Amino acid sequence: MLAARLRTLPFEVRQYLLITGNYWAFTLTDGALRMLVVLHFHQLGYSPLEVAMLFLFYEAFGVVTNLVGGWLGARLGLNRTMNVGLALQIVALGMLMVPSAALTVPWVMAAQALSGIAKDLNKMSAKSAVKVLVPKESANAQSSLFRWVALLTGSKNALKGVGFFVGGLLLTLIGFRGAVIAMAVMLLVVLGLSLWRLRADLGRQQQKPRFREVFSKSRAINVLSAARMCLFASRDVWFVVALPVFLYDQHGWSYWTVGGLLALWVIGYGGVQTQAPRLTRLIKGDARAMTVGWALALAGLPALLALLPLQAVAWLVAGLLAFGVLFAINSSWHSYLIVHYARADGVSMDVGFYYMANAMGRLLGTMLSGWLYQVQGLSACLWVAAALVALSAALAVALPQESVRHEAGQDAVSE
């Protein structure tokens, strides 16, 4: 029955659903693996900075992958870059199946490097494919684009939240090695389906682009990329290492409780992202005003949290939830703008350049999260997060003053 209904859908919609399902499965394992590594290696006695260093190559290789991956997607097709990402994640999980004695820091960092390459190949391919698949002849093309991007981004983050919970739960139930084996088996099934059904020439340019074309010549994309880097650094500077270690060490939370809270946060964050086209109606204006306005609304929250007594978990959790709502709107709005600004021919290179900046923000935030927490505590991480969001808003002032009434305001959020 379900298969028959799927066959009646337009080809573009079926491809979009396949890409989204692929992205969901990958994201589930990515979130679970991150939680597994943070909690398992902290249990083994690693300091917060040492745990953060395990993700150094994960984030650093993401920067390179987004830059090169967009170029590869334009030359080879987005289906191939997506499938290579799945295959590399399976290899990375296989590297972590070795006995505990063999899980040395260099070995885990190498596995995380492969995982970082895999994640950003998969994400760049999925986000770029949306631009290719949205029907361009539709009168509400920009409305559809915003909704499709919001759904893909929001659902992905909801699944990443589930992955955090699954990672903490699997670590409790079957241990580190059992968890990575289970995830590798699941991804093998998904890879087989993707190889079978995903269109071969998705996003491939007719004229092969030269590598120097990966560096964006668009002022709007360059400015938005810089703002994105600061935005994501502001999240990861307190969320990636500092917060889970703080809850585990200072409040005695269990693995699955820490994983469960972060999972609920990311699930809620993803849910808000799917509703961003409706929520952005609350602020009307040009693209620049909306980008700056939502960033400024976010900037005060981490500063307020830093002033509150962090030993009162209720305040911390409430602030975390509020931060998630506003961060989700900012992130989804940015995700729409990059796909909107990107060239129709060569979208993967523009999106890849933008997510290179995203990866740089994550790298900066992750390293600062471990170092600042170790030397100054969670409050310092929160103050730096506030400063980074404020910087993101300041950078967005340089975006073009483009009317969004017909692009992303009234029409792009109408039903």
N, C-alpha and C positions, 0 to 999 in steps of 0.2 A: 504493500500500500504506500509506504513512505517513498520507496524507490520509484514507483509510478508517478507520484506527485512531483518528485524532483525532476523527472524527465520532462514534465510539462513546463518547467520554468525556463525563462530565456537563458541562452548559453552564458551570457555575461554574469548572470546571477548565480548560475551553477558553479562557474569558475570562482566567483567571489566567495561562495560558501566553502568550496574546497580549500581555498587559500586561508580563509578564516579558521577552518578546522585544523589545518596544518599548523597555523600560528598558535592556536589554542594549546595543542598537544605539546609543542615545543616550549611554550611559556610555562606550562604546568611543571615540566621537568626543570626548567631554568630557575623558577622560584624555589622549588623544593631543594635543588642542589645548593643554592645560596644559603638557605637556612641550615642544611646539613653541615656545610663547611664551617659556618660561623659557630654553631653550637658544639659540634664534635671536636673541633680543634681548640676551642676555649676550654672544653672539658679536659683535654689533654694537657692543659697548662700553658697554652699560648697567651701572651699578653694581648690587649686590644690592638696595639700597633702591629704586632706580628700577625694577628688575624687579618687586619686590613691589608697587610703586605701580600697575603695569599691571593688577593683580588687585583694586585697591581697589574699583572699581565692581562687579566681578564678585561680590565678597563682600557689599558694601553693599546692592546691589539684591536679593541673595538674602534679606536680612533682611526687606525690604519685601514681596518676592514671597511668602514663606511666610506672612506675616501676612494679606495680601490674597488670596493664592491659595486658601487654605482656605475663605474666605468665597465666592469665585467658584465653587469646586468644589461647595459645598453648594447654590448657586443655579442653576448652569448644568449641572452634571454633570461627573464626573471625566474622562470621555472627551474632553470639549471642552478642559479645561485641559491634559490630556496632549498633545493634538494641537497646541494653540497653542504648547506648549513645543517640540515638534519643529520647527514652522514657524519659530519665532524663532531656533533654533539654526542652521537653514539660512540665514537672513538674516545672522546673525553671521558665519558662515563666508564668505558672499558678500562681506561688507565687508572681509575679509582677503585677498581675491583681487586686490586692486589692486596696482600695481607697488610695489616696495620703497620707492621715494622717497616714496610717498604714505602709508606706514605710520608716521605721526607718533604721538606719545604720546597726544594727545587722541583720535585716530581709533581706535587700538587699545583704549584704555580704554572708548570707546563700544561697540565690538564686544564687549568682555568684559562690559560691562553687560548687553547683550542675552543673551549666553551665560549669565550668572548667573541672569537671570530665567527663561530657558528651562530650565536645569538644575533649579531648585527647583520650577517648575511640574510638570515631569515626575516628579521624585522624590515630591513631596507627593501627586500623583495616584496613583502606583503604590502607595505605602505605605498610603494611605487605602483604596484599592480592595480590599486584602487583607481588611480588617475587614468590608467589605460582602459579599465573595464566600465567606468561610469559612462552611460550613453551620452554622447556629446550633442546629439540632435535634440535632446529634451529641452523644453522651455525653462524647466527648473533644474538645469544641469548643476548650478552651483549649490542649490538646495540639496540635491541628491549627493553631491560630493561631500558636503559638510556632514550629512547624516551617515554616509558610508564610512567616512574616516572616523567619526565619533563612535560608531558602533564597533568598528575593528579595534580602535585604541582602547575603548572602555572595556570591552569584553576581554581583551588580552590582559589588561591589568587586574580584572576580577579573577581571571584564572591564575595569574601570578600570585595573588593573595591566597587562593586555594593551595597553590604550590607551597607557600610558606607553612601553612598548616600541615599539609601532607608531609613536608620534610621533617617537621618536629615530631609528628605522629609516627612516621616510619622509623625515625631514629630511636624512638622509645620502644616500638614493637619488634622490629626485625634487625635493628642495628644499621650501621653506616653501609657496610658492604651489601647487605640484602636490599637496601633501598636503591642503590645505584643499579643493581642488576635488574630490579623490577622496572625501573624507568627506561633502561636501555631496550628491554624487550618491547615495551609499548612504542617507543620511537621507531623500531624496526618495522612494525606493522604500518605505522603512519607513512614512513618513507616508501614502502611498497605501493600504497594507495596513491601517493603523490606522483610517483614515477609512471603509474598506469594511466592516471586521468588528467593530469595538469597539461594545459596547452603548451606545445613545444616552442612557439615563437613569441611568447608573451613578453611585451616590452622591448623586444630586440629592434634596434634601429637599422634602417636600410643601409645607411652609410655608416661605416665603422668609425666611431669617434676616436680622436687622438687623446692620449692620456692627459695632456695639459688642459683639456676641456673640463676636467673634473673640478677645477678651481672656479667657483662661481664668479661670473662677471656682473651679476645682478646686485645692486646696492641693497635692495629689499631683502634678498636672501642672506647676504652677508650680515646685515644688521640683526635680522631675526635669529640667525645662527648664534651670534654673540649673546643675545638676550637669552636664548635657550640654554647655552652653556652655564650661565649664572643661575638660571632657574633650577636646573637639575643639580647643580652643586649645592644649592641651598637646601634641597631635600636630603641628599645623601650625606651631608656633613653631620647630620644628627640621627638619621634613620637607619643607615646601613650597619654600622658597628656600635656606635655609642648607645643607642636606645636599647637594643636587645641585651647587650652586656650589662647596662645599668639595671634593667629589670631583673636579670638573672643574679647579679652580684649584690645589689643594694636592697632588693625586695624579696629575694629568695624564690622567684618564680621558677617553675619547672620548664623543661624544654618545650613541651607541647603547649603550655600556657603562653609562653613568649611567642611561639610560632602562631598560636591561635589569635592573639591580639594583632600581630602584624598582618596576619591573613585577613582578618575582618577589616582592618584599615584599608588594605589594598583592594579588597573586594568592593568596599563602599566607594573608594576612590574611582574604581573602574565603572561602577554604576553611575556615579555622578558624571563621568566623562561621556557616557552614552546619552545623557540628557543635556549635554552642553549646548546643542542648537536651540533648545528651549530656554535654558538659563541665561544665555547671552542676550536675550531680549531685555533683560533688566538694565542694561547699559546700551544706549544708542549713540551712534556716532561713526566716525571714520575708523579705519583699521588701527591707526596709531593711537587714537584716544582709547579705544577698547583695550588694546594690549597694555598700555600704561595704566589704565584704570584698574584692571583686574590684578596686575602685579602690585600696585600700591595697596589694594585691599588685602593682599596676602602678607605684605612685608611686616605689618605690625604684630602678627600672631606669634612668631617665634620670640620676638622681643618681649612680649607680654608673658609668655611661658617662662622665659629666663628670670623674670622678676618674681614669679610665684614660687612657693615652697615645693621643690620637686619631690620631696619625700611624701607629699600628699598625692598618691597615685591618681585619685579622682581628677584633680586639676590637670595632671599630665595627660591622662587619657582623653579628657574633654578637649584640651587644646590640640591634641593629636588629630582628633576627629574633625575639628573645625579647619585645621591646616589642610587636611585631606580634601575637604570640599572645595576650598578655594584653589588649592594646587591643581586639582583635577580640571577645573574650569580653565585655568591658565594653560595647562598642558594641552588640553583638547583644542583650545583656540589656536595655539601655536601650530599644532599638527594640521589643522585646517589651512592656516595661512601658508605653510610651506608647500602643500600640495596645490593650493591656489596660485602661488607665485611661480611654481615650477613650470618649465617649458613642457609642452605636450610631447615634443620629440626630444628625448633625452631626460625624461622626468627622473629616472633612477640616479643620474649624476647629480642633479640638484638636490634630491632627497638624500642621497648619500653624503653630500657635502654637509648638509644641515645636521644629519645624525652623527657625523664626525664630531661636530661641535657638541652635540648631546653627550657623546661618549667622553669627550674631554671634561665636560662638567661632572659626569659620574666619577671619572678618575680623580679629579680634584677633590670632590666631596668625600669619596671613600678614604683617600689618604688623610685628609684633614680630620675625618671622623675618628679614625684610630689614634692619631697623634694628639689632637686637642682633648679628647676624652681622657687619654692617659696622663696628660700633663696638667689639665685645668678642669676636667669634669664636663658634665652634660650642659651646664649653663653656658660655658664658652662656646660649645657647638651651636647652641641656639642663637647667641648673639651674632655669630658669623653667618648663620643662615639668614637672619634678618638683613644683614648688610648685603648679602649676595642678591636677595630678592629686590632690594632697593636699587642695586646696580643694574639688574635686569630691566627694571622700569625706566631708569635713566637712559639706557641704551635704546629702548624701544621708542624714545622720543624722535630718533632719527629715521624711523620708518616713514615711507611715503604717506602723505595725507590723502588717502584714497577713500572715496565714499564706499561704504559697505551696505548701503540701503538695499541695493539690488544684488550684492555679491554674498554677504554673510550676515546681514542684519535682518530686515524684514523678510525678504524673499527667501534667503538661505535658511531660515529657520521655520518657514511656514510649512504646514502640513499639505 
